[in-house]
Amino acid sequence: MEQWIPLFHIFLNSSTPETEASIWLNQSFNASSSSTTPITTSSFLSLLTKPINAVVSSSSSPTTKRVMFIQTLPDMVQSRILSFLALEHQRFCKRDLTRLARSLLTDSLAVDFWVSTAARNLLDLLSDSNYEWISGFNMDSGEERFGDEEFESLPSWLKDKVGDDDEMVFPWLPVSLDELNSRELFGSQRDSILSQFGECAGDSLDQAVKEMEIDGPINTLLTDEIRDSAATLRAQVLNFESCSKMVELANKIRQLCLDKGHGDSFAILGLIEPWKADDEIASILMSHLLNPGDHEELAWPSQVLSSIVLPKMLVLEESASRVLVSAMVDYCKLHQRAAEYALLFPLMMRIGGINNFICDVITRIVKECLHPVHVSSFCQKLLCRGESEKKLICLPSHKGLISDELVWTESIFILLHNILNLNIQLTQDSVDQLVLQAHELAQRFSKSLRFGNFLLCLVTKCSSLLTSHKLLLTKAVEQTNTLVTKSILSKLASF
């Protein structure tokens, strides 16, 4: 237990516990220690799940209950430990992490809200996206069925390669099969957060973009009847009568686009021009344009966003109305992928860059609508992919408001600062790109306190990912002259 005390001090007192705990584990890991409990990922999980008799207070009389060691810690420490395990989940045994999270969630003891949230986030990371993990859980016995390969064991393909003889595993390395099996191995590098998330969304996004023909003119093969209906609806959108009339109007628009439009719904919305409605009408349309029974995640929800609110946001030069922002948030909570490709990406690529008002809207959507891993994936795609890969969805008539490349403004640094303060774990390649941009933009924003605050937050929150960039980042900071310049240089010197 004594060797883990420094780690628990980090969870209890640090302002960035996940990052510092990761650094401590890297520095202290020693699978070959002569100690009975060496510092390894397995021994840490064994400590957390160790059964302990604890006295539980109740309304009647105190009782003794068998609980895990982690449950005896303060709620704040429990949630921080679970967040750390989520961050470094690929270094731990998936089976043991799953059992730990489920034990906390199914325990009869009252679980703190933040502990429960952290446990669910950990379980989300460990669960397969196609929900096949459900079939691996025996509902009767409460036990999971795992494959033959155990964590830290020799992969089956390598066992087959070596066979039953005593030959070396690799002829150029003095490592036999028995020696390799006796070692406790773990990978020190994590894959990019949610790189698979971006890939799994790619095919459906390509199909949606192809169907909507966003790079070409609006489909001109609409019948005269549909064009006349669209013109009538356009006039009604601009003539607000009552909320009940607007609900009826939304139903007519949805029926024309999805039932009678023959796949040309994006072109029909372009004729109706719903973005010209005032904010109150727009909020009513958004809330009633959902298609009951349709579980499509991208196409129709993206069309609704890009034809109603995106054009309003692209020309936003004052604070967005409360009614419109509330409607956007409610809609984006239900359709996160559509929010990414039909709202966030186009706004970030706005001609001239985003301003403070747009920054406020994006910050609220990121904070209230998207999962932290989704936000990390969004940042990775925004910063790291080539310009041809930055796919977005918008009406052809509004493409003139969107740039082909990201325009760096002070408001972008405010947004990135806000994202980092939400404890979003950026990937290594995202951080690499941010450092390169900081070096290029340092002279231009040398007196910008917003740029300086962003750099200070980056150095504080992502210190473990910045070690190799210390020299380049120091040169960038030395070109600035703000109230936080000395603080940033001081933190860099401590790397």
Disulfide bonds with the S-S distance in Angstrom:
none
